[in-house]
Amino acid sequence: MYLWIMYDISDNKHRKQVAKRCKLLGLHAVQKSVFCGFAPSPRLVRQFEQELPYLINLQKDRVFILPMPQSTKQQLKSFGQEALNVLETAPFVLFL
C-alpha cells in the first residue's frame, strides 16, 4: 500500500515518535513532517492508526494518512533538490 503521511505536531517528543513509526512502516521523509512510500503490511498501517491517539495531543495536533492508488502514484511529479532521490528509494514510478 502506498501512503502519504503528513502531520503538524507541536511537541518534539511526540513528533519524533510519529516520525520513528513512519520509518518503521518503511516510509521515507520527503519533508520534516511528510513521509511517503510503500507500506508492505496493511496490519502495520492499522496498528499505526490505532497508536496515533496515544502518540499525539488530539486537541492540538493533526495527522493525515493518505493512501495512494496505483493510477495516482504513476501521475506523481516531483521537482526540486533531492526530490527525485528521496522518492526513488521507494518503489514509485515518476513521470516528469
C-alpha angles and dihedrals in degrees: 000000000000114000142183115201118189126177146177107200121169101199116075094213093051092044091053091049092053092046090050091051090050090054091048087056088058095253125143127224111249091172131355092274101026125079130178140173147090116320104198097200126055086195091062091049090052090048090051090050090051092050095049098082088057095046100051140042103256091202096055110018135070132203124183122195114194119184112208120215118221092250092055093043091058090056094053114126124196129193135178142035114348092343092124094042093054094048094044090065088064119061095260126141110217127196111196 
